[in-house]
Amino acid sequence: MAEPHDLNALEQAAAVARGDVSSVELVAHHLARVAALGDTVGAFVTVTPEEARRAARAADAVPAAERGPLHGVPTAVKDLTLTAGVRTTFGSAAFADFVPTVDADVVRHLRDAGLVSLGKTTTSELGCSLYSEGLVAPPARNPWDLACTAGGSSGGAAAAVAAGLVPVAQGSDGGGSVRIPAALCGLVGHKPSRGLVSGGPLGSGAFGLPTNGAIGRTVADVAALLDVLAVPVPGEPYLPPPPPPGGHLAVVRRAAPGRLRVGRFTRPMLVDGPVHPDCVAAVDRAAALLAGAGHEVVEVDPPFGPESWPLFETVWTVLALAPVAPGRESDLLPLTRFLRERGARVSVAALTATLAELQALVRLAARRTTGFDLLLCPTLATPQAPIGWFHSGVDPAEDFDRQRRFSPYCAVFNLTGQPSVSLPVGRTAGGLPVGVLLTGRYGDDARLLAAAAEVERADGGWDHRHPAIWRAVDSANVNSSGVGGATP
């Protein structure tokens, strides 16, 4: 018999709206799964059961006429995201006891829309790496294979959704941090256009690279969460693109983007290196699905080349210079210290020149891709990576270079600000997920997500695909100790 977590986020909200289940019951069910599987997959740094139960009771008391499409649904907030009154460690032992006094704007938007957060999901330290293996929580593991990483920096969010601990989760993406975990864990991960989702109330915009986004099992769930997050907030550094009439969910439900011209490539952009055949095969499959839907798919050169890497690297090291309390630098991981030491050596003049060179490359890339509605490429150059592979037994410089070679596609679209979504189209010979990256024109998130919904529909849907751990526990066999689960 189907369990509540078998329903996707929109289906759970519909069940609440019909009275088939209450938000309190949904939250209790998912908290039981978190207790049984949360540490197994390394999904959470902090679980907030009492706060979640209070929020669920409040959600159930809201009149039906005032409820949105995700009202009463359990979710989770990334541990990089400020949450008032809840421990927020930024994935670092240097902030192990930090409790913010303010909410990030997106946390307020989630609450206002009636979603219920179960806690804070595991992230990489200060968001600096594409794996989530720090000192404040168990490593984020891929529910499809617990020996593999769930990615980063939104690794815990992806692990939670893929294991059925929450149906949809907030993440953030400064260089692929939503799309990489989504690709590894067989999910949909969307990085919105620059400015569409607030990054406030603190911070200066970080050169426009990071943005909040959504991770879910379906394109519709992700679009629904985008509508929740994409509330204009005064004072943001980037003007938000106008939303589509009726919202992104309405556009996705129609799944009618019109005939599109799609530029396809597989050559990496941030490195001159090989691409795994499974990643190429996933692009081939996505191209065939798009062509079958009536779109024109054309082979193109990548909009960026490896020459952009040193410029991006400079900016990334500067972004690692988040304020750390005096005397706590020694609590940071070797990679974080390495990046911060390099960033501290970048002068203001050098940073200004780097940003100018990057903007010149962004302009050139835009001209190269004029005439294309979408770009299609792999999300990653390698389908999966074992826990510890990036950092164990190597120095931080090699760790960072391994990350570049593993993910040479995603970060360029943080530079351009374009909307970009990873879709779980491919599979390895062993049945593990392989993602493809679909990227749209700046500000055209609606058309991008409509095309993604077409691909999802043509591929037979994705929300019924689950790892073996999905069935490891249910509401009838979570034991009194809260320990359960099985390795797939």
Number of C-alpha atoms within 10 A of each C-alpha: 4 7 11 21 23 17 17 23 30 21 18 26 26 19 19 23 20 11 11 9 16 21 30 22 16 23 27 19 20 22 24 21 27 27 18 23 27 27 17 24 30 29 38 30 26 19 21 15 17 10 14 23 21 12 23 26 17 15 24 19 10 13 8 12 6 9 17 16 22 26 28 35 30 32 26 29 28 29 31 24 24 26 23 15 12 21 21 26 26 25 28 24 20 22 20 16 12 14 15 16 10 15 18 18 21 25 21 15 19 21 16 15 21 26 28 31 27 27 27 29 33 35 39 29 30 20 25 24 23 28 31 31 29 18 17 21 21 19 29 38 30 33 33 26 21 19 16 20 31 39 35 33 36 39 37 39 38 44 34 34 26 32 28 26 31 30 29 32 28 29 32 30 26 24 29 34 32 34 38 32 33 36 30 34 34 32 32 32 35 34 34 29 25 27 23 28 27 26 24 19 16 12 9 11 17 15 13 17 21 23 25 27 29 31 34 30 29 25 32 26 24 29 28 23 28 25 20 25 23 23 16 17 16 10 10 19 17 14 15 18 17 12 17 14 9 9 16 24 23 17 23 25 15 11 22 15 18 12 14 19 18 25 23 23 20 23 21 24 24 22 19 13 13 13 19 13 13 20 26 22 19 26 26 21 17 29 23 16 19 23 18 12 18 13 18 15 19 16 12 17 15 20 17 20 18 14 13 17 18 12 17 19 17 19 20 20 21 20 19 21 17 9 7 12 9 8 8 11 15 11 16 20 17 15 19 22 18 17 22 20 15 16 20 12 12 15 11 9 8 12 16 13 13 18 17 13 14 20 14 12 19 20 12 13 17 17 11 15 18 9 12 19 17 23 24 28 28 35 32 30 25 20 23 21 17 14 21 15 15 22 19 10 10 11 13 19 13 14 18 21 13 14 16 19 20 25 23 27 26 29 23 24 23 24 21 21 22 19 25 30 33 33 32 27 27 25 17 15 8 6 11 18 25 31 33 28 28 26 27 25 21 18 20 20 29 24 23 27 30 25 27 27 25 22 25 23 15 15 14 9 17 18 19 12 12 18 22 15 21 22 15 18 18 19 14 7 12 19 13 8 8 16 17 18 20 13 14 14
